[in-house]
Amino acid sequence: MERFTVDPARFLADLHALRQFGKDGVGVRRRAFAEPDIAARDWLAKRMSDAGLTPHFDPVGNLFGLAPGPSLLLGSHSDTQPEGGWLDGALGVIAALEVARASAEAGCSPISVVSFQDEEGCFGALTGSSVWSGKLDLAEADTLTAADGTTLAEARACLGGRAGDFIDPKQFTGFLEMHIEQGPALDLAEEAIGVVTGIVGSRQLEITVQGQQNHAGTTPMAMRRDALTTVTRIVAGLERAFANVVTPQSVWTIGQLHLHPNAPSIVPGRAVFTLQWRDEDADRLERMEKVINEVLDEVRQGTGCAITSRRLRQMLLPVPMDGQMQTALCQAAEAVTPGRWRSMPSGALHDASNVAELMPVGMLFVPSINGISHAFEEDTAEADLVDGLKVLADAAQRLARG
């Protein structure tokens, strides 16, 4: 097996340098196409060039650092949630950069790097990799709208002359993505590495409850068609109805709720909320949707409120990771962290699920302290970050040999 050695100090220095773009206390605000994101991508492009890679922005803002000839592709994303942690996505990009740089310095097999754009969903989940993988047409993507009303077409205009053509995925032999777990399993078990077996599927609805706006002081409780009270009945109904369908690994979330007119002395007349559910079993996702529709029908009949729903963008099916990739990662994990790793599914969505449409894909996790992510408090012990880097490098070398 060809050998090269990564430089943990250089890796950590780059990781902390990227943290400065959009830094807010211990966290980061680096939303896709915002000024800190573009500045970070320009910095990344320079670091890629310094590492002997050719930086290339595609039309949707994905940034590649290209090695010559066919190569293994490593990376993740560098945009963040509105209140994001410093490692989510960024870890995978900087680890990929260090592995590619170390391999090039040693004259080993070529490794390319990517930072996908808008993984965190200003314009919908996994936007950049969805377009690159062909799952989402660019013309359709351009009509997607952020919360402030900006379309993707307007947002990506800030790329200016940076943007070139789309990169042909056929030049890559496979894709590895390193990420923080974003859950508590590894941290609770005091384990160092998770080798991902598959990424869960996800569905999402926007549900609108139309009741009757009225005076909060003069409308008798029995005569109200309160949109918020109706939402609470939906939530209670879902808790009850899901009990015989879901497993401990199934999750569902109401992440956004908007009331109208949202005033203290008015019975809410309208409520709009998102309902997202995830599971690694495609059939269970389908059964959960059937339960949701049954609950909405039941509450509709019981309250007199109009309840409608619409699907938000794409359905994401569960995606298994490639067997050869898993084997290489398992062997690397055992070599670097013997007895301190596990195979596990990913409950979070990742760009790897889209890239799997194009090539063999593998993923590895490092622990998240207290299982916290998508929050400023997100963190991982430095020793675990370095272990993850070494496992990624070891796996990349095994795959290059194979």
JOTA-V100478 format. One record per residue. N is the residue number from 1. RES is the residue in three letters. PSI is psi as a letter, one per 40 degrees, with the letter a starting at -180 (* if undefined). NEAR is the number of other C-alpha atoms within 8 Angstrom. Layout:
n res psi near
N RES PSI NEAR
N RES PSI NEAR
//
This chain:
n res psi near
1 MET h 5
2 GLU i 7
3 ARG h 7
4 PHE i 8
5 THR h 6
6 VAL i 10
7 ASP g 8
8 PRO d 8
9 ALA d 6
10 ARG d 8
11 PHE d 11
12 LEU d 8
13 ALA d 8
14 ASP d 9
15 LEU d 11
16 HIS d 8
17 ALA d 8
18 LEU d 9
19 ARG d 10
20 GLN d 8
21 PHE h 12
22 GLY e 10
23 LYS h 11
24 ASP g 7
25 GLY b 6
26 VAL e 9
27 GLY a 14
28 VAL h 17
29 ARG g 13
30 ARG g 16
31 ARG i 14
32 ALA h 12
33 PHE e 10
34 ALA i 8
35 GLU d 6
36 PRO d 12
37 ASP d 15
38 ILE d 11
39 ALA d 9
40 ALA d 10
41 ARG d 9
42 ASP d 8
43 TRP d 8
44 LEU d 8
45 ALA d 12
46 LYS d 9
47 ARG d 8
48 MET d 13
49 SER d 11
50 ASP d 7
51 ALA e 10
52 GLY e 9
53 LEU i 12
54 THR h 10
55 PRO i 12
56 HIS h 12
57 PHE h 13
58 ASP i 12
59 PRO d 10
60 VAL e 11
61 GLY e 12
62 ASN h 13
63 LEU h 14
64 PHE i 12
65 GLY h 14
66 LEU h 11
67 ALA i 12
68 PRO i 7
69 GLY a 6
70 PRO i 9
71 SER i 14
72 LEU i 14
73 LEU h 13
74 LEU i 14
75 GLY a 18
76 SER b 16
77 HIS i 15
78 SER e 13
79 ASP i 14
80 THR i 15
81 GLN i 11
82 PRO d 7
83 GLU g 11
84 GLY i 16
85 GLY i 17
86 TRP e 12
87 LEU d 9
88 ASP h 13
89 GLY d 13
90 ALA d 14
91 LEU d 13
92 GLY d 14
93 VAL d 16
94 ILE d 12
95 ALA d 13
96 ALA d 12
97 LEU d 12
98 GLU d 12
99 VAL d 13
100 ALA d 13
101 ARG d 10
102 ALA d 12
103 SER d 14
104 ALA d 13
105 GLU d 7
106 ALA e 8
107 GLY f 6
108 CYS a 10
109 SER i 8
110 PRO i 13
111 ILE h 14
112 SER i 15
113 VAL i 14
114 VAL i 14
115 SER h 12
116 PHE i 15
117 GLN i 16
118 ASP f 16
119 GLU d 14
120 GLU e 12
121 GLY f 9
122 CYS d 11
123 PHE e 11
124 GLY i 10
125 ALA h 9
126 LEU f 14
127 THR d 13
128 GLY d 13
129 SER d 14
130 SER d 12
131 VAL d 13
132 TRP d 9
133 SER e 11
134 GLY e 7
135 LYS e 8
136 LEU h 10
137 ASP i 8
138 LEU d 8
139 ALA d 6
140 GLU d 8
141 ALA d 12
142 ASP d 10
143 THR e 9
144 LEU i 10
145 THR h 11
146 ALA i 10
147 ALA d 6
148 ASP e 5
149 GLY e 6
150 THR h 9
151 THR i 12
152 LEU d 13
153 ALA d 9
154 GLU d 9
155 ALA d 9
156 ARG e 11
157 ALA d 7
158 CYS e 7
159 LEU d 9
160 GLY b 6
161 GLY e 5
162 ARG d 7
163 ALA h 12
164 GLY a 9
165 ASP i 7
166 PHE i 7
167 ILE h 5
168 ASP h 5
169 PRO e 7
170 LYS e 6
171 GLN e 8
172 PHE h 11
173 THR e 11
174 GLY i 10
175 PHE h 15
176 LEU h 15
177 GLU h 13
178 MET i 15
179 HIS i 13
180 ILE i 13
181 GLU d 13
182 GLN f 11
183 GLY i 11
184 PRO e 13
185 ALA d 8
186 LEU d 15
187 ASP d 13
188 LEU d 8
189 ALA e 6
190 GLU f 7
191 GLU i 11
192 ALA d 14
193 ILE h 16
194 GLY h 13
195 VAL h 14
196 VAL h 15
197 THR d 11
198 GLY i 12
199 ILE h 17
200 VAL i 16
201 GLY i 16
202 SER i 13
203 ARG i 12
204 GLN h 11
205 LEU i 11
206 GLU h 12
207 ILE h 12
208 THR h 12
209 VAL h 14
210 GLN h 11
211 GLY b 13
212 GLN h 12
213 GLN h 11
214 ASN i 9
215 HIS h 9
216 ALA e 9
217 GLY d 5
218 THR e 5
219 THR h 9
220 PRO i 6
221 MET d 5
222 ALA e 4
223 MET e 6
224 ARG i 9
225 ARG g 12
226 ASP h 12
227 ALA d 16
228 LEU d 10
229 THR d 7
230 THR d 13
231 VAL d 10
232 THR d 8
233 ARG d 9
234 ILE d 11
235 VAL d 8
236 ALA d 8
237 GLY d 9
238 LEU d 11
239 GLU d 8
240 ARG d 7
241 ALA d 10
242 PHE e 10
243 ALA d 7
244 ASN e 5
245 VAL d 9
246 VAL i 10
247 THR i 5
248 PRO e 5
249 GLN e 7
250 SER i 10
251 VAL i 8
252 TRP i 8
253 THR h 8
254 ILE h 9
255 GLY e 8
256 GLN h 6
257 LEU h 9
258 HIS h 8
259 LEU i 11
260 HIS h 9
261 PRO e 8
262 ASN f 8
263 ALA i 7
264 PRO d 5
265 SER f 7
266 ILE h 11
267 VAL h 12
268 PRO h 17
269 GLY d 15
270 ARG i 15
271 ALA h 15
272 VAL h 11
273 PHE i 12
274 THR i 13
275 LEU h 12
276 GLN h 12
277 TRP i 13
278 ARG i 13
279 ASP i 15
280 GLU e 12
281 ASP h 9
282 ALA d 10
283 ASP d 6
284 ARG d 10
285 LEU d 14
286 GLU d 8
287 ARG d 9
288 MET d 12
289 GLU d 8
290 LYS d 8
291 VAL d 11
292 ILE d 9
293 ASN d 8
294 GLU d 8
295 VAL d 12
296 LEU d 10
297 ASP d 8
298 GLU d 8
299 VAL d 11
300 ARG d 11
301 GLN d 8
302 GLY e 6
303 THR d 8
304 GLY e 8
305 CYS i 12
306 ALA h 9
307 ILE h 10
308 THR i 7
309 SER i 8
310 ARG i 7
311 ARG h 9
312 LEU h 7
313 ARG b 5
314 GLN i 6
315 MET h 8
316 LEU h 7
317 LEU i 8
318 PRO i 13
319 VAL h 10
320 PRO i 7
321 MET i 15
322 ASP h 9
323 GLY d 6
324 GLN d 6
325 MET d 13
326 GLN d 14
327 THR d 8
328 ALA d 12
329 LEU d 15
330 CYS d 10
331 GLN d 9
332 ALA d 12
333 ALA d 12
334 GLU d 11
335 ALA d 7
336 VAL d 9
337 THR g 11
338 PRO h 8
339 GLY e 5
340 ARG f 10
341 TRP i 13
342 ARG i 8
343 SER i 9
344 MET i 9
345 PRO i 10
346 SER h 11
347 GLY e 10
348 ALA i 7
349 LEU i 9
350 HIS i 9
351 ASP d 13
352 ALA d 12
353 SER d 10
354 ASN d 13
355 VAL d 12
356 ALA e 11
357 GLU e 7
358 LEU d 9
359 MET i 11
360 PRO i 11
361 VAL i 14
362 GLY i 14
363 MET i 13
364 LEU i 15
365 PHE i 13
366 VAL i 16
367 PRO i 18
368 SER h 17
369 ILE h 11
370 ASN e 8
371 GLY e 12
372 ILE h 13
373 SER i 14
374 HIS f 11
375 ALA i 10
376 PHE d 13
377 GLU e 9
378 GLU h 15
379 ASP i 11
380 THR i 11
381 ALA i 7
382 GLU d 6
383 ALA d 6
384 ASP d 11
385 LEU d 10
386 VAL d 9
387 ASP d 12
388 GLY d 14
389 LEU d 12
390 LYS d 10
391 VAL d 12
392 LEU d 15
393 ALA d 10
394 ASP d 10
395 ALA d 12
396 ALA d 10
397 GLN d 11
398 ARG d 10
399 LEU d 9
400 ALA d 9
401 ARG d 7
402 GLY * 4
//
